[in-house]
Amino acid sequence: MGYILAIDQGTTSSRAILFDGDLKIAASAQEEFTQHYPASGWVEHDCSDLWSTTAATCRAAIEKAGLRAGDIAGIGITNQRETTLVWDRATGKPIHNAIVWQDRRTSEMCQRLKAEGHEQTVTDRTGLLLDPYFSATKVAWILDNVEGARARAEAGELVFGTVDSWLIWNLTGGQRHVTDATNAARTMLYDIRKGRWSQTMCDMLGIPMSMLPEVMDCAADFGMARADLFGAEIPILGVAGDQQAATIGQACFRPGMLKSTYGTGCFALLNTGDEPVMSQNRLLTTIAYQMDGKPTYALEGSIFIAGAVVQWLRDGLKIIREASETQPLAENSDGTQDVVLVPAFTGLGAPYWNAECRGAVFGLTRNSGPGEFARAALESVGYQTRDLLDAMHSDWTGAEDTALRVDGGMSASDWAMQFLSDILGAQVDRPDILETTAMGAAWLAGQRAGLYPDMEGFAKTWALERSFTPAMEESLRESKYAAWKRAVAAAQSF
C-alpha cells in the first residue's frame, strides 16, 4: 500500500491526486462544476456537485494510475474553507445550496452585530473579524430563511459542516460527522485558544451546538471510505483547509516562515508558533495546523480575488481564451500607461474588510486595451499581497526578511512573480512542485499511515524551482504602490 489519495475540493473544481511512496504524483483528475449567482454578491454551489465531482475524480485518478483501492494507504482531504452546508442528520439531504466563502449576503447581519458591540468578542474568541466571509452568519441565514429549519435544528435533526465534513459524511456513508481544527477555526464558532466550540458564539448567532461536528487533529482517524465507492475501504487520515494544507505542503513549520497561495483568491499565512498573535491591522489569527492535540498558530491575510481576476478577463471581458495568455499580453503592454485595477468584485478582504466596495479601474486612456487590462489584473495581485505583508510586518517582527514561498496556479507566471518580488522588495521562492495544497493533505495522511517522514524529514524534501529577486528601483516601486493606495481609497469612497 504505497499510495495516498489526496482530495483537493476547490471553489471552481474538484481534483484528486495520487501520490506515491516518494510523494511524487502518480496520476490526477480534475472536474469543474457550476457556480450559481442567485443575486448580486451571492455565490452558491449545488451540494451534490461537490460530492459527485469529488467521487468521480477519485475514481478517475485511481483508474489512470492502474491501481486498486487496496494499493492506497489513506486519503487526505483539503478543501475550500468557510463554505457552508446544512443537511438532514437522518437522510443526509441538504436543505439549501452550499453558501460559498465569497458570498456577501450576510453583510447587513454583520453590520448589525458590529453596531451591537460584538466584534471584539468575536475576535477575542475566534481570532476572526465580523465578516460575511466566515461560516457562522451563513449558518444563521440558512436557519432563518429555509422554512422550518430553525425548529428542526433545535430538535437535533440538522447538522452543519464545511466542505471537508460534507465529503467525510458522504465517504463514510453518514457514519462520521467530523472536521479538523483548521476548518473549525474558520467558522467563527470555534474558540482557538480553548480548542473547542464556543457557546458564546453559538448563542450570539442562535446556532444550536448539536449541529456542530467533532473537531480533530489534522492527522487523525476520520473514518473509513466505504467499500462500494472504490472497491475496498480506505482510511481517511488527514484533513486541512486549503490554505493551511498549502502551508504544510510548503513546509512552513518554523515561526516566521511565510507562504502565499494564488488560487481563486490569494491567502498569505505567517507561522507565529505556539501563541496566537492578535493583529492590530485587521489580519486574522488562525490555526496553521494541529498535531497531537497541540495547535500552531498563524496570522493570515485573505484576498478575495486573485486568479479570479484572470477568469474575469476570460469570461467577463472575453479578451483572452486561456489564462496563459495574460503573461504575453502583460509583457507587450504599454508601460507608459498607469492603469490600476481594484478587483473588489465581491468586496475587499484584508486589511480593508469592506464588504460593500466594488471593483474599479483607474487611469484608462484611449489607447488602453487588452494588454493594459492584463497587466493591471496581474499587478493587482502583487499590490494586494504587499498590503498583507506590510500589515504582517507591523503586527509581528518575526516576519521580517523572510522569503515568501509561493504556490497556486498564478505562481506559474514568471511575469507575475517577478512583479510580486519587485513590488514587495523581497525574495519570492517558487518550489519545484506547485501542487502544495494537495501535497500538504497527502503528507498529513501519509505520515499518519507510516508511509511518509515526520515533519523534520518532510521539510528537507522541499525543493526550490526558482527564486525571484527585486529588480525595480525603489522610487518606482513606491510611486506605483502609492497609486494603488489612492485607487483603493477612491474605490471605497464611491
N, C-alpha and C positions, 0 to 999 in steps of 0.2 A: 504494500500500500504506500506508493511513493509519490502521491499527488495530493494537492489541495485545490479544491474548487472555491474560487473567490467570486462572490456575487457583488456586483457594483451597480446598485439600483439608483440611477440619477434622475435629474429633473426632466430630461428630454428623451432618455433612452435607458434601457436595462442592458447590462453586459454580464457575461460570465467568462472568467478566465481561469484556465487550468495551469497551475504552477507545478513543476516537477520538484524532485528532492533537492535540487540545487537552486531553487527559487527562479528558474528560468521558465518563460512562457511556453507551454506545450500546445495550447490551442485557445481560441477565443471566439465568441459570438456576440453580436450586438443587435438590438432591435429598438427602433424608435417607436414612440406612441403619441397619441393625440393630446395636445394641450387644449384646455377648454377655458374660454374667457366669457363667462356669463354676464359680466357688467364691467364697466371701467375700473381698472385696478384689482379686479377679481381674477384669480387663477385657480383652476381645479384640474384634478386628474380623476379618471374613472378608476376606482379601486381595483376592479377586475383586470384592467390593463397592466397595473403594476405587478400583479401576481402572474398573469398569463405570459407576459413578456419575460419575466424572470425565469419561470419554469421552462419556457421554450428555449431560451438562450443556454440554460444549463444543459438541457438535453443535446442541443446542437454542439456545444463545446465538447461534451463527453464523446459524441459520435465522431467529431472531427479528429479527436486525439486517438480514436480507436480503443477507448478504454471501457471498462465495465465499472459499475458502482463500487464493486469490491476493491478496485485499484485506488480508491480515493479515501485518504485517511481522515479527512474532515472538511467541513465547509466554513468559510469565513465570510461574513456579511459586512458590507459598508453601504451607506445609504444617504440620499438627500435628507438633511435634517429638518426638524421643525414641522414638516408637512404632516397634517393631522387627519387621522381616520378614527371613526367611531363605528363599532359594529355590534351586532347582537351576540351575546355570550353563548347562547344555545345553538343558533343556526350559523354563525359566522358571516351573516349577511350585513354589509354596510348599510347604514341608514342615510348616508349622504355621500356625495363625491368627496374624495380627499381634498382638503383645502391646502394649497401649496404654500411653501415658505414665503414666496414672493407676494402673496395675496395681502391686500391692504384694506379689506372690508371692515376690520375692527378698529380702524383709526379713531372713530368717534368714541368707542368704548375706552380706548387707551387714553384719550384726552380727558374723558370724564374721570377716570381713575387717578390721573395726574392731578386734576383740579381738586379732587378729594384728598390729596396729600399722600397717595400710596406709593409713589415711585421709590422713595428711599427704602421703604420696607421691602419692595421687590429687589432692589439692588443689594441690600444687606444680606438677604437670604439666598438669592439665586445668582448673584453676580451679573444679572442682566438689566436691561432698561425696559421701561414700559413701552413696548412697541408691538405693532401687529405681526411683525416677523415671527414671533415665538408662538408655540403651540397653544398656550393656555387660553388666550382670548378666542382662538379659533374653536376650541372645545366648547367654551361658553356660548359662542354664537350658534353652534350646531344644536346645543341643548335648548337654546331659546327660540330657534327658528324651524326646527323639524317638529311637526305635530306629535305631541305625546312623549318627546324624547326625554325631557327632564324627569317626568314621573317614572319612566322606565329606568333611567339611570339611578334614581334614588331607590328604586326597587331592586337594584343589583343586576338588571337584565342587560345593561350595555357596558362595553369596555372601550377604552381609549388606547391608541398606540401610535407611535411614529412608524415610519415605513419598515424599520427593522422588526418591530413587534408584529406587524401585519404579515410580513414574509415568514417569520418563525411560526406564527399561528397556522398559516397555510402549509408550510413544510411539515409541521408535526401533526397535521390533522386536528388542530384545535387543542392539542394536549398541553401546550405551553404558552402562557401569556407573560412574556418577559421582555426586558430591554437591558441595555448596558448603561454604565454611569455617564458616558459621553453623550448619548442621546437623551438620557433623563435630564442632564444639565442644560439642555436647550429648550426644555418645555416651559420654563418659567413657573414650574411647580415643584422643583427639586431644591432642597437646601444643600448647597455644595460644601458647606463647612461640616454639617452634621451627617452628610451622606444618607439622607432619607427624604421621602416626600414631605413637603411642608403643609401641615394642617392649616397654617395661617394663609398660605397662598390659595389653597383649595377653598377655604371659607370665603376669601375675598371675591372669588370668581364663581362661587356656587357650584363647584365640581365635586361630586362625591368621590372620596378616596377609594371606594370599592372599584372604580373604573380603571385604576392605575395598575400598570404591570409591575412585576417583581424586578428590582434593579440588581444587576450582577456586574462582576468584573468584566473587562474587555476580553480576557481569555478565560473561558469558563465552559461548563457543560450546559448548553442552552436547549438541549433536546435532540431528538433523532429525526432526521428527514425520513418520512415514511417510505416503505419499500416499493409501493406501487408507483412512485414518481420516477425513480431512476433505475429500478431493478433490484435494489437492496437498500437497507437502512444505511444512512451516513450520518455521523455525529456532527452537530453544529457546535463549533468550538471557539469561534472568535466573532466579535461584533464591535464596530466602532463607527460613529458618524463620519461622513466622508472627509471632513477637514481634519479630524483627529486621526483618521486612518492614514491620511497623507502625511501628517506629522510623524507618525510611526514609520511609514514607508520611507521617509526622508531621514530616518534615524536621528531625529532631533530630540535626543534623550538627555542632553545636558542643559541646565539652566543657561539662558542666554542664546540658545540656538533658535533660529527663526526660519520659517518656511512660508511660501505664498503659493497658493494653488489657483490657476486660471482656468476655470470651467465656465459654466453659465454665469456665475458670479466670480468674485475674487475674494479669497479669505486668507488672511495672514495670521499665523499663530506664533507666539513667542513663549517658549518654555520658561516658566518662572519658578519651577521647583516645587517644594513641599508646601509652601504657603501661598494662599491666594493673594494677589496684588490687586487692590481696588483702584480702578482708574480714576484720574482726575480729568480725563479728556474724552469721556463718553465712549471708551472702549469697553469690551465685555470681559468679565472674568469668568473663566470656564474651566472645565476639566479636560486636560490634554489626553490623559489615559488613566486607567485604574488597574493596577495589577496587585494580586494578593491582598486585596482589601485596602490598598493604600493609593489615594489619588495623587497625581501630579497635575499641577495647575498651569494655566496659560492665560495670557492676555490675547484677545482676538479682535481683529478689525474685520468687518464684513462689508464688502462692496456688492451691491445687488446686481450690477450689470458689468460684466467683463466680456466673456465670449459671446454673450447675448447681443452685444453691440454689433458684432460681426454678422450674427444671424439677422439683425435688423437691416444691415446693408444688403443682405441677400434676399430676405423675404419681404421687407417693408419697402425699401427704396429700389430693390431689384437692380442694383448696379454691379453686383457680382453673382456668379453662379455657384462658386465654391469658395470656402473660407480661405483656401490657399492663395486666392487671387489678391487678397488685401496687401500682402507684402510687396509684390511688384508694383501695384498701384501707388502705395505709400512711397516706395523708393523713387518713383518717377514723378512725384507730385511737385508742385511749385513751392519751393522752400521759402519764397518771399511772402507767401500768404500766411497769415497767422489765424487760421481757422481753429476755433476751440469748440469742442462738443462736450456738453454736460449731459451724460446719458442717464438722466434721472427718470427713466420711463416708469418705474414703479417706486419713486421716491429716492431719497438719498440715504445711504447707510452711514456707517461710522466715518468720521467722528461727528457728522452733522445730525443724523437721525431726524430727517424731515420727511415725514410720510406723504405730505401734500405737494412737495416740489415735483415738477415735471421737467422733461428734457428740453434743452435749448441749444442752439448753435449761434456762435458769435463770430464776427469777422468775415462774413461772406462778401465776395466781390463778384463782378460779372463773369470773371474767369474761373470761379470756383467750380470744380467738377468732381467726378468720381475719385480721382487721386487725392484731392484735398480732403474729401469726406473720409476716405480710407485712412489717411494719415491721422486725421483728428480722432477717429474712432480708436486706433491703436494707442495714440498718445494719451487718450482719456484714462486708459487703464493704468498707465505709468503715473499720471498725476494723482489718481485716487490711491494708488499704492503708497506714494510719498505722503499723502495725508495720514495714512495709517501709521507708517513707520516714524514719522515725526512725533505723533502722539505717543507711540510706544516708548520712544527715547525719552520723552518728557516724563512718562509715568515710572520708568524703571531703568536706572542707569546701567544695569547689567546687559542691556541690549545694544550698547554702543560698539561700533567697529566689528559687528558680526556680519559675515557674508550672508546674503539672502539665498536660500535654496528654493528653486522654483520648479513647478511641475504643472501638469494640466495641458490641455490642447494648445492654448495660445503660447505656451512657453516654447513650442517648437519653432516659432518665428524668430529668426535671428534679429530681424529689424526691431521687433517689439522688445526683445530682451536687451538689445543694445540701448534703445531709448530708455528703458527702465533703469539700467545702470547709470546712464547719463543724467537722468532727472533726479535719481537718488543720490548721486555722487558716491556710490558704493558698489562693491563687488557683487555680482549676481552669478550663482553657480547652478548649472543645469546638469542633472545626473544622467548617467548612461540610460537608465530606464525611467521613462516618463510616467509609467503606469504605477505611480507610487501609492495611489489610493487603494487600488486592488492589492498591491503588494503588501501594504500595511495590514489589510484584513487577512491576507493569506498567511503572513508571518504570525499573527495572533493565533490562528487556528493551528498552524503547523508546529509552533513551539509547544502549544498545549498537547498536540498529538505526539510530541517527541521526535518530530521529523526535522525541525529547524533549530539553529543555535539559539542561545539565550540572547538577551538584549545587547550585551557587550560584543558577542560574536557576530550578531546581525549588523551592528554598527560598522564593523570592519569590512563588511561586504559592500558598503555604499561606494559607488564609483562615479567620478566626475567625467562628464562628456565634454563640457566646455565652460570656461569662465569668461564672463563679460566684465570689463573694467571701464570706468568713466573716460570718455573721450571728448566731452563737451566742456567748453570754457565755463567757468563758474558764473561769469556775468550773464551769459546766455541762459544758463540753467535757471538762475534766479529770476531773470526777466520773463522767461516762459512760465515758470511756476506762479509768478505774481499775476500774469494774465489769466491763468487758470483760477486763481483765488477770486479775481474780480468777476470772472464768468459765473462761478458758483454763487457768489453773493447776489449777482444780478438775477440768476435763475430763481433763487429763493425769494427774491423781492417781487417777482412777477405776480 
